[in-house]
Amino acid sequence: MKIIVPMAGRGSRLRPHTLTVPKPLVPVGGKPIVHRLVQDIAKTSTEKIDEIAFVIGDFGKEVEDELIRVAEKLGAKGKIYYQDKALGTAHAVLCAAESLKGPVVVAFADTLFKADFTLDSDSDGILWVKQIEDPSAFGVVQLDDDGVIVDFIEKPETFVSDLAMIGIYYFKEGEKLKTELQYLVDNGIIKGGEYQLPDALKNMTKKGAKFKPGKVNEWLDCGNKKVTVHTNQRVLEFDKNEDLVSKDLLSTNSIVIPPCYIGKNVVLENSIVGPHVSLGNGTTVKNSVISNSIVQKNAMISNSVLQDSMIGNYAKILSHGKEISIGDYTTIE
């Protein structure tokens, strides 16, 4: 089975943290979002993952090499495809046309999830959905009496369903999806200036494809600072039985309240860290209290009290006392 991960967008809502790093590579709980995404799929799937294809923008060779390593760590071959223009979800998937063969999972790198990933061999595909209170901002599906998906509605103005698509899809035959995606492009079927994946799914359904909904237990967004910090909190809870604190932590007169992720070569002096804090490699914290926050690599924090915050790589906070979000190489004195 293959996994295709469209991730060409930079993630403008998560700025300044995505000015230097694509959003899917922003760490939560010590691992990049995209790494956690494909890891969770591979961990819960009953089928072996042979290939993981990433659809990216012009992110540079360093990012491409890191993505290949992500795939290889999971025992899969990594492939890189490019989406040069933001032409929608259908176009993004079609950029990986060579990988649309056989069983395929398409997973957009915007969210993390906890779900039942059992694949139903009697259906042509599975679309994972989450029941939500206000479906007006999402694409939703309608089901028939047998629980089969019969329609797809994008951002309904009146209530038709509360089952929102979360961006994870399984297709038994990737070739059929490829045919419908190509049809949209060849015939210029565009909405809002973009080729939409639900239009391809709708065409497949009209031709007899049977898609069923997959159950999602938890859906974690990484769209902006607030929800990314919350996602960090949740993944630390999921991983709390793992050893999340590096053995080379240099701690002097300090307390770590679990669950926390502490990377390599971290220094703590006269500080309290946690709960729900991630500290990247090489970060130093002195005379400070930090809770429910993400701090990236090689940051310096001193004489501060931080909560619900997100701190970039090589940032310096030398005195601060409230919630904050700053990017790489920023200094606050």
Buried (B, 14 or more C-beta within 10 A) or exposed (E): BBBBBBBBBBBEBBBBBBEEBBBBBBBBBBBBBBBBBBBBBBEEBEEEBEBBBBBBBEBEEEBBEBBBEBBEEBEBBBBBBBBEEEBBBBBBBBBBBEBBEBBBBBBBBBBBBBBEBEBBEEBBBBBBBBBBEEBEEBBBBBBEEEEBBBBBBBEBEEEEBBBBBBBBBBBBBBEBBBBBBBBBBEEEBBEEEBBBBBBBBBBBBEEEBBBBBBEBEEBBBBBBBEBBBBBBBBBBEBBEEEEBBBEEBEBEEBEBEBBBBBBEBBBBBEBBBBBBBBBBBBBBBBBBBBBBBBBBBBBBBBEBEBBBBBBBBBBBBEEBEEBBBBBBEBEBE
